[in-house]
Amino acid sequence: MNSIVVNLMQVRARIELAALAAKREPEEIELLAVSKTFPASAVEEAMHAGQSAFGENYVQEAVEKIEKLAKLRPWLIWHFIGPLQSNKTREVAQHFDWVHSVDRLKIAERLSTQRGEFPELSPLQVCVQINISEENSKSGVSLGEVEELCNAISSLPNLVLRGLMAIPEPSPDPIEQRKAFAAVQACFTKIQITHSTELGYQFFDTLSMGMSDDLESAIDEGSTMVRVGTAIFGKRDKISK
Ligand SMILES: *Cc1c(COP(=O)(O)O)cnc(C)c1O
C-alpha cells in the first residue's frame, strides 16, 4: 500500500484533472481529508504533506484526536461530517471549526447557543445536509425543505451558513450518481441566487459532495469541497466503524 503522502499527491492530481476536464480552476475545490478511524499519527503525517482540513464522523473519537493534536491546532481545521444527535452538540460546538451535517433547526440552535459559550472561538461554519435519495432512514433534509432551514440558520448568531452537503446513495450506474449531484448543485445555485443580497448568505459558497469513488463526477457537477477518506488513508476497519 502507498504511503499517505503518495496517496495525497494522487488525490490532489485527481482533483486537478477533474477540475480541468470540467473547465474549472483547481483552486475552486478544497480537499477535506476524512481521518475517521485513523489515529492522530495519520493526521500528522497528512499535515506534514500540506493537508490542513480534516473530517471526522464520531464525536468521541474525534475529540480525543483533536485534544491529542491541540498543539498543531493553528494548522488544523476540523470538520464534523457525521450524523449529529442533540446530546453531542456541545462537544462539537466546543471542538470543531465546521459542521457539514446540520439537518434540523433544533441542532442548529443548540450549536449556535453552545458556540456562544466559547467567546474566544470564531463562529461555527455550517452546511445543511440534503437527503437526496429521500429515504426516511437517512440523515438530511429533503430538497423541498432545505431553503426554509437555510433561512432559519442564516439568522443564528454564532453560526455562519456556508452551503450544502450531500451523500448520494452509491450507485453502480454513473449516470444515476451524476443526476443526484446535479440536483444538489441546482438547489445550491438557486439558493445562492435567490438570497445573494442577504447578509446571512454572504458566505454561502460551499458545495460539499464527492468522496473517494466519485469525486470526479462531483467536481464535474460543481462540488467545491470533496471529502476523501479511503483514497488517502486506506481501507477502514469495519468493526471500529
Ligand atoms: C467516511 C465519509 C467520507 C469518506 O468516504 P471515502 O469513501 O472513504 O472517501 C466522506 N463523507 C462522509 C460523510 C463520510 O462519512
Ligand as a Chemical Component Dictionary entry (heavy atoms), coordinates in Angstrom:
data_LIG
# 
_chem_comp.id                   LIG 
_chem_comp.type                 NON-POLYMER 
_chem_comp.pdbx_formal_charge   0 
_chem_comp.three_letter_code    LIG 
# 
loop_
_chem_comp_atom.comp_id 
_chem_comp_atom.atom_id 
_chem_comp_atom.alt_atom_id 
_chem_comp_atom.type_symbol 
_chem_comp_atom.charge 
_chem_comp_atom.model_Cartn_x 
_chem_comp_atom.model_Cartn_y 
_chem_comp_atom.model_Cartn_z 
_chem_comp_atom.pdbx_ordinal 
LIG C1 C1 C 0 -16.490 8.335  5.542 1  
LIG C2 C2 C 0 -17.057 9.525  4.852 2  
LIG C3 C3 C 0 -16.417 10.080 3.724 3  
LIG C4 C4 C 0 -15.187 9.482  3.072 4  
LIG O1 O1 O 0 -15.529 8.351  2.321 5  
LIG P1 P1 P 0 -14.458 7.567  1.435 6  
LIG O2 O2 O 0 -15.271 6.745  0.539 7  
LIG O3 O3 O 0 -13.619 6.778  2.383 8  
LIG O4 O4 O 0 -13.647 8.592  0.716 9  
LIG C5 C5 C 0 -16.978 11.223 3.183 10 
LIG N1 N1 N 0 -18.087 11.801 3.711 11 
LIG C6 C6 C 0 -18.712 11.304 4.777 12 
LIG C7 C7 C 0 -19.930 11.982 5.303 13 
LIG C8 C8 C 0 -18.226 10.137 5.377 14 
LIG O5 O5 O 0 -18.882 9.645  6.437 15 
# 
loop_
_chem_comp_bond.comp_id 
_chem_comp_bond.atom_id_1 
_chem_comp_bond.atom_id_2 
_chem_comp_bond.value_order 
_chem_comp_bond.pdbx_ordinal 
LIG C1 C2 SING 1  
LIG C2 C3 SING 2  
LIG C2 C8 DOUB 3  
LIG C3 C4 SING 4  
LIG C3 C5 DOUB 5  
LIG C4 O1 SING 6  
LIG O1 P1 SING 7  
LIG P1 O2 DOUB 8  
LIG P1 O3 SING 9  
LIG P1 O4 SING 10 
LIG C5 N1 SING 11 
LIG N1 C6 DOUB 12 
LIG C6 C7 SING 13 
LIG C6 C8 SING 14 
LIG C8 O5 SING 15 
# 
